[in-house]
Amino acid sequence: MASTNVSLDDIDLSSLRDPAGIFDLIEVVGNGTYGQVYKGRHTKTGQLAAIKVMNVTEDEEEEIKLEINVLKKFSNHRNIATYYGAFIKKSPPGKDDQLWLVMEFCGAGSVTDLVKATKGSSLKEEWIAYIGREMLRGLAHLHSNKVIHRDIKGQNVLLTDNAEVKLVDFGVSAQLDKTIGRRNTFIGTPYWMAPEVIACDENPDATYDNRVSLSGVRDESHLEWKGAYS
């Protein structure tokens, strides 16, 4: 995992509260690079939440702190999943503690789930336009705060039961330096990258400013979106 230079708040993960008696896990709803995502419930109110459970390892501690920071600072937007809190579940000696990252629950699943549900047929153009617009509003909010997401893909764009579009998973995000204003690290999910982005990994002098490829992207399940925008 490439390291980031983002300025982090001082977060002592070991001092976070234990989730016992506050949130309960109901069922697994997703699997990610860093752990599993559960449908959970607030014990007292019954409110549903998405709970991302990650092992706290030394190698991934910086990414965990980064995601907490981004959510705490920038989730106050209609197109970013709302942050509810972070908790630490202590493990026996010799085993990694678990971080519970609690966020807004998006009951309609991800854009990838929506594509799979069409069983190979194309999404309606108005759906694509709506989802694209809402994604861009979320990204504009992040970019206005000099934050880049760096892993936009179907699994990281969620839909609520009211069809609201929410961006999630900020573990590889980065904050642009105010003087340099540009990142030169290469990170993300290759299946979802435009060819000109991947080309920059082999040629650091290459540029893809003002060049966006929307001809089609392939996700991990080998489903393609074709012909919507070419």
N, C-alpha and C positions, 0 to 999 in steps of 0.2 A: 504494500500500500504506500503510495507516495505521500510524503508528509506535507502539511500545509503550514503557511506562515500566518494564519489568521490569529488575531489577538483575542485570546480567550479570557473570559471571566475566571476568577480563581474559584474553581469548583472542587471541593473535597468530596469525592464520591463516597468515601467510607463514612461520611457524616450524614448521608441522606437517610431518611426514615425507612423503616421496614414496611412493606406493603401489607403485611398481615393485619387483618381487621379493617383495612381501608378499601382494598380492591380484591376481587376474586377472579380467577381465570375460568372461562366457560369452555372454550374450544379453540383449536388452532384454525386460523383463517388464512394464513400465508407463511411462506418460508422465504427468508432473505439471506444475503451474504453473511450477516452478522448474527442471525438468530431467527427465532420464530415470532410471528405476530399472532396474538390471541384476541378473540372477542372477550372482553371482560366486563365486570359490573362493579359500580361503586356500592360498597356493602350497605351503607345507610340509606342512600337515595334510590338505588336501583338503576341509576343512569348508566347506559352502556358506554364503553370506551374501547379503543384499540390499544393493546398493551404489547409493546415490542420488548421481548425478553432477550437479553444479550449477556454472555459471559464477560466479565470484566477481566481482560488479560492486559498485561503490560503493553503488548504490541498495539492493542486497539483502544487503549485508554484515551489517547488524543482524539481519535475519531468520535468516540462516545461523548467527550466533553464538547467537541465541535457541534455535534447534532443538538445537544441540549442547549448550547448557546444560541444557535440559529433559531430554534423553535421558541425559546424564551423571548428573543428580541424581535422576531419578524413574523410570528404566526398570527398576529392581530390583523389578518387580511382575509377576505371572504374566499380566496382561492388557495390558502395555506391551511392544512389541518391544524386545528387549535391545540395548543400544548396545555396539558392539565397538570403535569408534574413528573418528577423522577424519584425512584425509590431504589433501595438496595436490599436485596434478600441475601443475608449472610449464609455462607456455606461452611461445612465442616473444614477443619484445617487440612490443607493439601489440595483443596478444590477451589476453583474460581467462584467469587461472589457473582450474583446475577443482578444486572441492572434492569429495572422495569421502567420503560419510557412510556408514559400514559398520554394518549392523544385522543382527539375526536374520532368517534367511530363512524366509518363510511359504509353504510349497510348495503349499497348496491355494488360493491366490489370495484375492481380496477378496469381501466380501459382495455387491457388485455383480456379480462374476463368477458367484456362486452363483445370484443372481436370474436372470441371463441364461441360465444353464444349464437353468432350469426351462421355458424357451421359452414364457413367458406364463402359466403356471399358478402358483398361489400357493405360497409356501413352506409347509411343514407348520407348524402352530401350535407344536409342541414345538421346532422349529428356531428359530423367531422368539423364543420364550420363552428358550431357552438363550443365543442370541446377545445378546439384550437384557440378560439378567442379567449376562453376562460383560462387556459394554460398560460397564454401570453400575458394576461392581466396579472397572474401570479408571478410570472418571471419578471415583468416590468417592476413590480413591487420589490422583488429581491434586487434587481439590477439598480434601482434607484438608491438602494442602501449599499451598493457596491458588493453585493453577494452574488456569486454564480453557483448554480445547482450542480452541474457537471454530470448528472446521470438521469436526464429526462428520458423516460421510457414508459411503455404502457402500464407496467406493474407499479410505477411510482406516481401515476395519475389516478386518483380514486374518485368515486361518485357516491354521493349521499343518497338516501332514499328519496330526497326531493330533487335529485339530478343536479346538485351543486358539484362543481369540479374542484378537487383539492389536490395540491402537490404535497408529496411526502418524501421521506428518506433523504436526509441531509448529511449523511455520514461522510460523503466525499465532497461536500461543498467547500468553497473557499471565499475569503473576502479579499477583494482587490486592494492592493496598496494604493493609497491616495495619490502618490507621486508617480509611480510607474503605471498603474492603471491597467495592467495586463498580466494574465497568467501564462506561463509557458510550460506547465506540466501537462502530461498526457494521462487522462484517467477517465473511466466510465465503462460502458458496456458496448463492446465492438459491434454487436448486431444492430445497435441503434444509432451508430455514428455515420455521418455523411462521409463519402469517400475522401473529400478534401480535408476532413479533420484527421482521418487516419493517415493520410499522406504526410501530414505535418510531423508525425512521429519519426518518420525516416528522414525528413528534410526540415530541420528547425527553422530554416530561412523562409520556408513556404508560408503563405498567409491565406486565410479564408475569410478575411474581413469582408462584410457586405455580400457574401456568397452563401446562400442557404439552399440545400438540396432537399426538396420535398417530393421527389418523384416516387418514393416508396421506401419503407423500412421493413426489416425482417426481425421478428422477435425470436426468443428462445424456442418457442413451440413451432417455428417454421411457418407461421401464418404471415401472409403478406397483405399490405394495403396497397392496392394498385389503382392507378387511374384517377384517383380523387383529385390530386393536384399534380400536374406534370408540366 
